[in-house]
């Protein structure tokens, strides 16, 4: 086990913890990493680990994973913007984006696996609705580190890799329940029963700092921070990560003010938007049937998180308040129209979540929240697999275990120990 290169401080109470802690023992605040290097000095690797000083692992690897930003001309012209930068963090070689599973979730997975491996974990477990599972399956395969993925049955059609997955990938599929929140609870039962380290979700600093490299790449390329940052969110972790990384840049003397966060959700399932506009905290366990019915209506299923880290110290609400941010509820129709406009203008296909972000930016411009000469960053967090299928053979992930909801008990999971763990 290597010596830690960072310490963790609770946003809520200020107490410090050693990595890889996930929770403050005194309050519900997020733990935020503190690195000894406070200057902004990117490397020259041309990948994610250009920002190694502000990632929690000591190790680096050669990888095609890394943030891509470019200045838009055609979409900017269509929307009447003079300073639009697109962060395209899927797979699109034409603009230099080569994330192997087609989304910015690749930024989360590699740093996380390296981080936990360095701190003595034998395996990791997490729940996913699709994109995150692909990214962690890829990281598990590349690093030959056991990762247990717990997914709802409906996610299977989105689970593939551009290479054959190794035996380190263990896929537990929950049949008969398509609720991502249930998959999270199932992952908790499996973790507790088999003694597997939970990946941590939004509380995992490696995940957040990996996501934050997108705004770091903007700072390197353009020498400052944008006035506006636009992204579609499910949990909102990407918004938190961008806020945290922007604060780190400001402290390093890069930029003059925090970007205003514009965070979008896919209507009619918009718990963060609803809470923000109502000035309320989210009550995630209320009206579960209604929530699931609304989830079933949205195109961007990867944005369907019923338990986002909204009102906790350091969570989404704090990020929005600190940046003077806004939230958006984007219909399927508007998102589809935005995807068509993006394809026509930029020549690149985008996924449903990125279409939601694009539609939110269009709305913000129309409402005057983003003005013509404002420096704006639109984060395309992933695209569909069209370009990957053009360039690669995509291999479906094969379930290791399939379970029904009533089988998620410690007794039943113990009988599957040999199947779930390599």
Residue pairs with C-beta under 8 A, 6 or more apart in sequence:
1 118
1 119
1 120
2 58
2 118
3 58
4 18
4 19
4 119
5 35
5 36
5 56
5 57
5 58
6 19
6 33
6 34
6 35
6 36
6 56
6 205
7 16
7 17
7 18
7 19
7 33
7 34
8 16
8 17
8 18
8 19
8 21
8 31
8 32
8 33
8 34
8 205
9 15
9 16
9 17
9 31
9 32
9 34
10 16
10 17
10 24
10 26
10 27
10 29
10 30
10 31
10 32
10 313
11 29
11 30
11 31
11 32
11 313
11 314
11 318
12 24
12 26
12 27
12 28
12 29
12 30
12 312
12 313
12 314
13 24
13 26
13 27
13 29
13 313
15 24
15 25
15 26
17 24
17 25
17 31
19 33
19 56
19 115
19 119
19 205
20 56
20 115
20 116
20 119
20 121
20 197
20 205
20 206
21 31
22 31
22 198
22 200
22 203
22 204
23 31
23 203
24 31
27 313
28 312
28 313
29 312
29 313
29 314
30 202
30 203
30 240
30 309
30 312
30 313
30 314
30 315
31 203
31 205
32 205
32 244
32 314
33 56
33 205
33 209
35 53
35 54
37 53
37 54
38 251
38 252
39 252
40 216
40 219
40 249
40 252
40 253
40 254
41 53
42 50
42 51
42 216
42 220
43 49
43 50
43 51
43 52
44 50
45 60
46 66
47 62
47 63
47 64
47 65
47 66
48 55
48 63
48 65
48 66
48 67
48 106
48 107
48 110
48 111
48 210
48 213
49 55
49 60
49 61
49 63
50 66
50 213
50 217
50 220
51 213
51 216
52 60
54 209
54 212
54 216
54 245
54 248
55 111
55 206
55 209
55 210
55 213
56 111
56 115
56 205
56 206
56 209
57 111
57 114
57 115
57 118
57 206
58 118
59 114
59 118
61 110
61 114
61 142
61 143
63 110
63 142
64 98
64 99
64 100
65 98
65 99
65 100
65 106
65 107
65 110
66 98
66 99
66 213
66 217
67 87
67 89
67 104
67 107
67 213
67 214
67 216
67 217
68 87
68 88
68 89
68 92
68 95
68 96
68 97
68 217
69 85
69 86
69 87
69 88
69 214
69 217
69 218
69 221
69 222
69 377
70 85
70 86
70 88
70 95
70 96
71 84
71 85
71 86
72 81
72 84
72 85
72 86
72 345
72 346
72 378
74 345
74 346
75 84
75 86
75 341
75 342
75 345
75 346
76 82
76 83
76 84
77 345
78 341
78 345
79 361
79 362
79 365
80 365
80 372
81 365
81 370
81 372
81 374
81 376
82 372
82 373
83 373
83 374
83 375
83 376
84 376
84 378
85 218
85 221
85 222
85 226
85 375
85 376
85 377
85 378
86 95
86 346
86 377
86 378
86 380
87 214
87 217
87 218
87 377
87 378
87 379
87 380
88 95
88 97
88 348
88 380
88 383
89 97
89 99
89 103
89 104
89 107
89 214
89 379
89 380
89 381
89 382
90 97
90 99
90 102
90 103
90 104
90 350
90 351
90 354
90 380
90 381
90 382
90 383
91 97
91 98
91 99
91 100
91 101
91 102
91 383
91 387
91 388
91 391
92 348
92 383
92 387
93 387
93 391
94 347
94 348
95 348
99 106
99 107
99 382
100 106
100 138
100 161
100 162
100 163
101 131
101 134
101 135
101 137
101 138
101 161
101 162
102 131
102 134
102 351
102 382
102 383
102 384
102 385
102 387
102 388
103 131
103 134
103 135
103 351
103 381
103 382
103 383
104 211
104 214
104 238
104 379
104 381
104 382
105 131
105 132
105 134
105 135
105 136
105 382
106 135
106 138
106 139
107 210
107 211
107 213
107 214
108 132
108 135
108 204
108 206
108 207
108 210
108 211
109 132
109 135
109 136
109 138
109 139
109 210
110 139
110 142
110 143
110 210
111 206
111 207
111 209
111 210
112 124
112 136
112 139
112 199
112 204
112 206
112 207
112 210
113 124
113 136
113 139
113 140
113 143
113 145
113 147
114 143
114 206
115 205
115 206
116 124
116 197
116 199
116 206
117 143
117 145
121 197
122 146
122 196
122 197
123 145
123 146
123 147
123 148
123 196
123 197
123 421
123 422
124 136
124 145
124 146
124 147
124 148
124 196
124 197
124 198
124 199
125 147
125 148
125 149
125 150
125 187
125 190
125 191
125 196
125 197
125 198
125 199
126 132
126 133
126 136
126 147
126 148
126 149
126 150
126 187
126 198
126 199
126 201
127 149
127 150
127 151
127 180
127 183
127 184
127 186
127 187
128 136
128 149
128 150
128 151
128 155
128 183
129 151
129 152
129 155
129 158
129 180
129 183
129 301
129 302
129 304
130 151
130 155
130 158
130 159
130 301
130 302
131 158
131 302
131 382
133 149
133 151
133 155
133 158
133 159
133 171
133 397
134 158
134 159
134 160
134 161
134 397
136 147
136 149
136 199
137 147
137 149
137 159
137 161
137 165
137 169
137 171
137 397
138 161
138 163
139 145
139 147
140 146
140 147
140 165
140 166
140 168
140 169
141 161
141 163
141 164
141 165
141 166
141 168
141 169
143 168
144 166
144 168
145 168
146 168
146 170
146 421
146 422
147 168
147 169
147 170
148 170
148 172
148 187
148 190
148 196
148 420
148 421
149 169
149 170
149 171
149 172
149 397
150 172
150 174
150 183
150 184
150 186
150 187
150 190
151 159
151 171
151 172
151 173
151 174
151 183
152 173
152 174
152 177
152 178
152 179
152 180
152 182
152 183
153 173
153 174
153 175
153 176
153 177
153 178
154 178
154 301
156 173
156 396
156 397
156 399
159 171
159 396
159 397
160 385
160 394
160 395
160 396
160 397
161 394
161 395
161 397
162 388
162 392
162 393
162 394
162 395
163 395
164 395
165 395
165 397
165 398
167 422
168 422
169 397
170 400
170 401
170 420
170 421
170 422
171 397
171 398
171 399
171 400
171 401
172 186
172 190
172 399
172 400
172 401
172 402
172 403
172 420
173 399
173 401
173 402
173 403
174 182
174 183
174 186
174 403
174 404
174 405
174 408
175 402
175 403
175 404
176 404
176 405
177 183
177 404
177 405
178 292
179 292
179 306
180 304
180 305
180 306
181 284
181 305
181 306
181 307
182 405
184 201
184 307
185 408
186 403
186 405
186 408
187 198
188 198
189 408
189 409
189 410
189 413
190 196
190 408
190 413
190 420
191 197
191 198
192 410
193 410
193 413
193 414
194 413
194 414
194 417
194 420
194 421
196 421
199 207
200 207
201 207
201 235
201 237
201 309
202 208
202 235
202 236
202 237
202 240
202 308
202 309
202 315
203 309
207 237
207 241
208 237
208 240
208 241
208 244
209 241
209 244
209 245
210 241
211 237
211 238
211 241
211 242
212 241
212 242
212 244
212 245
212 248
213 245
214 242
214 379
215 225
215 229
215 242
215 245
215 246
215 249
215 259
215 377
216 245
216 249
218 225
218 226
218 377
219 225
219 249
219 254
219 255
222 375
223 254
224 254
224 255
224 256
224 375
225 246
225 249
225 250
225 254
225 255
225 256
225 257
225 258
225 259
225 375
226 259
226 375
226 376
226 377
227 257
227 259
227 260
227 370
227 374
227 375
227 376
228 259
228 260
228 262
228 364
228 369
228 370
228 374
228 375
228 376
228 377
229 242
229 246
229 259
229 260
229 261
229 262
229 376
229 377
229 379
230 262
230 264
230 357
230 360
230 361
230 364
230 376
230 377
230 378
230 379
231 238
231 239
231 242
231 261
231 262
231 263
231 264
231 357
231 379
231 381
232 263
232 264
232 265
232 266
232 300
232 303
232 330
232 353
232 354
232 356
232 357
232 360
232 381
233 239
233 263
233 264
233 265
233 272
233 303
233 308
233 316
234 265
234 302
234 303
234 304
234 305
234 308
234 353
235 305
235 307
235 308
235 309
236 263
236 272
236 308
236 309
236 310
236 315
236 316
236 319
237 309
238 379
238 381
239 261
239 263
239 316
239 319
239 320
239 325
240 309
240 314
240 315
240 316
240 319
242 259
242 261
242 319
242 379
243 258
243 261
243 319
243 322
243 323
246 255
246 258
246 259
247 258
249 255
250 256
250 257
250 258
258 322
258 323
259 323
259 377
260 323
260 324
260 325
260 326
260 369
261 319
261 320
261 323
261 325
261 326
262 325
262 326
262 327
262 328
262 360
262 361
262 364
262 369
262 370
263 272
263 273
263 316
263 320
263 325
263 326
263 327
263 328
263 360
264 273
264 327
264 328
264 329
264 330
264 356
264 357
264 359
264 360
265 271
265 272
265 273
265 303
265 327
265 328
265 329
265 330
265 356
266 298
266 299
266 300
266 303
266 304
266 330
266 332
266 335
266 352
266 353
266 356
267 298
267 329
267 330
267 331
267 332
268 294
268 297
268 298
268 329
269 291
269 294
269 295
269 297
269 298
269 303
269 304
270 327
270 329
271 282
271 284
271 291
271 305
271 306
271 308
271 310
272 282
272 308
272 310
272 316
272 327
273 327
273 328
273 329
274 282
274 329
275 281
275 282
275 310
275 311
275 317
276 317
276 320
276 327
277 327
281 310
281 311
281 317
282 308
282 310
282 311
284 306
284 307
284 308
288 306
291 306
295 301
295 304
295 306
297 332
298 304
298 332
299 332
299 335
299 336
299 352
299 355
300 335
300 351
300 352
300 353
300 355
300 356
301 352
302 351
302 352
302 353
303 353
303 356
308 315
308 316
309 315
309 316
310 316
310 317
311 317
319 325
320 326
320 327
326 364
326 369
328 359
328 360
328 363
328 364
330 338
330 356
330 359
330 360
330 363
334 359
334 362
334 363
335 352
335 355
335 356
335 358
335 359
336 355
337 359
338 355
338 356
338 358
338 359
338 362
339 349
339 350
339 352
339 354
339 355
339 358
341 358
341 362
342 348
342 350
342 354
342 355
342 358
342 380
343 349
343 350
348 383
348 387
349 383
349 384
349 386
349 387
350 358
350 380
350 382
350 383
350 384
351 381
351 382
351 383
351 384
353 381
353 382
354 379
354 380
354 381
354 382
354 383
357 378
357 379
357 380
357 381
358 378
358 380
361 370
361 376
361 378
364 370
370 376
385 394
388 394
400 419
400 420
401 416
401 419
401 420
403 412
413 420
